Amino acid sequence: MSKEYIYFLTALLLCVCVVLLIYIQRKFKQMKAIKREEELQKKRVAERYKEQRAYLIESIGVIAKAYGSDERLSCTEACMRLSTLLSALSPTLLDKPELSVIREVHRKTEHIPVKDKWKALSKQERWGFSKEMAKVESEHETDVIAAAAYLTTYDFDLIVH
């Protein structure tokens, strides 16, 4: 082999090495950018989770405090709202003996239409459902008041995230 051929192959090998080095460097930068984006996304998700959790806890507290002191908030409505919020926060909370009445009242009344569907009912249908709600509320009112009081003092930080 001639020297010129060896120089040519050496130069070609150096060019290939430079191209591979540039390729590896770009891939490394891409991987770094992807990793940074993933970390940023994780931070966003964690922040959103904290905000959602704080909103749920605040809403539970507001409803629990309002029940009993605000005549506009019925036992049935309080239980419907609290059951939904507690389920979203931590479904196991409704298994606690102090709070199980909320789930029970919600189960007994969840078939009753709300909002626009309630307004669309005839007076007779509304009267029938109102009578049914009054019966359920009279059976469980003291337990729901106790559950609401329990929630106003409950330390939600005890729930494992």
N, C-alpha and C positions, 0 to 999 in steps of 0.2 A: 504494500500500500504506500501511496505517496504521502508526503507531508501535507500537501494541500488537501488531500482527501481527509486526512486525520483532523486537520484544522476545521474543515467544513463540518465534519461530524461533531466535533467538539462545540463549534458555534451553534449547530442545530440543537445539540443536547442542552446547551445553555439557554437557548430560546425556549425550548420546551419547559425547562425548569422555571424560567421566569413566568411563562404563561401559567403553569401549574401553581406557582406561588401567588400570582395575582388572583387566580380562581379560588384558591384556599382562603386567601385573605378576604375576598368578597363573601364567600360562604360563612366565614367566621363572623363577619359584620352582620350578615343576615340573621344568623342564629342568635347573636347578641341582641339584635333589635326585636326578634320574636320573643326572646326570653323577657326582655324589658316590657314588651306589650302584655305578655301573660301576667307578669307581676302587677302591672298597672291595672289590668282587668280584675285580678284577684282583690286588689285594694278597693276597686270600685264596688265589686260584689260584697265585700265585707262591710263597706260603708253603707251600702243600700240595705244590707241585712240589719245593721245597727239602727238605721233610720226606721225601717219597717217594724222592728221589734219595739223601739221606743214609741212609735205611733200606736201599736197594739196595746202596750202597757198603759199608755195615757188614756186611750179610749176605754179600756176596761175600768180604769180608775174613775173616769168621768161617769160612766153608766152606773157603776156600783155605788158611787156617792149620790147620784141623782135618784136612784131607786129608793123610794120611801120618803124622800123630801120633795120630789116633784110629782104632783098628781097626774101630770100629762104622760108620765112613763108608767105604763101598766106592767104588771108582773110578767105577763106573756111576752110583751115586747122586750123587756129587760132580759128575760131568759133567752129569747131568740138571738138578740144581739150579743149577749155575753157568751152564749154557746158557740157562736160563729167565731168571735174574737179569740176565745180561749182555745178553740180547736186550731186556729191558725197559729197561735203562739206556741202552744204545747198541748197536743191532744190528751196527754196523760193527766193533765191538771183536772180534767172533768171526771177522772176516775177517783179523785180524792173524795172521801166520804163527805167532807164539808161542802163540796161543790157538785156532787152528783145530782142534787135536786135540780140544778140548772139544766142539765142534759135531759132529765126526766120530763120537766115541764116543756122543754123544747120539743121533745119527741111526741108528747101528747098533743101539741098544738101546731106542729109544722105543716099539717095539711090545710090549715086555715089560710086563705088567700090574704095577701098584704098589698098595700099601695094601690095601684090602679085596678088590680083584680078585685080588691076589697070594695072599691068605689063602684065597680061594675055589678056588684051583687045586688039582688033585690033586697028590700027592707026585711022581708021574712028571712032570707038567707043570712043577712047580717045579724038579725036578732037571734037566730039559732046558733050561729057561731059565737056571738057575744055571750049567750047563756052557757055555752060549753066552756068558753074561756073563764067565765066567772066561777064555774064549778072547779076547774083545775086550779085557779088562783086561790080560791078559798081553802082548798086542800093543802096547798103548799106555800102559802104566803109567808108564814113565820119562818119556814126553812129557807126560803129565798131571801128574806131579810137577813137571816144569819149568814147565808152564803155571801151576800153583798157586803156585809160588814167584814167578813173574813177577807174578801178581796181587797177592801180598802186598806187593810193592814198587811197584806201578804207581801213578802219580799221576793219579787220576781227574779232577783239575781241568784236565787237558789236553783233556778231552772238551768240545767246544763245546756249550753248553746250547741 
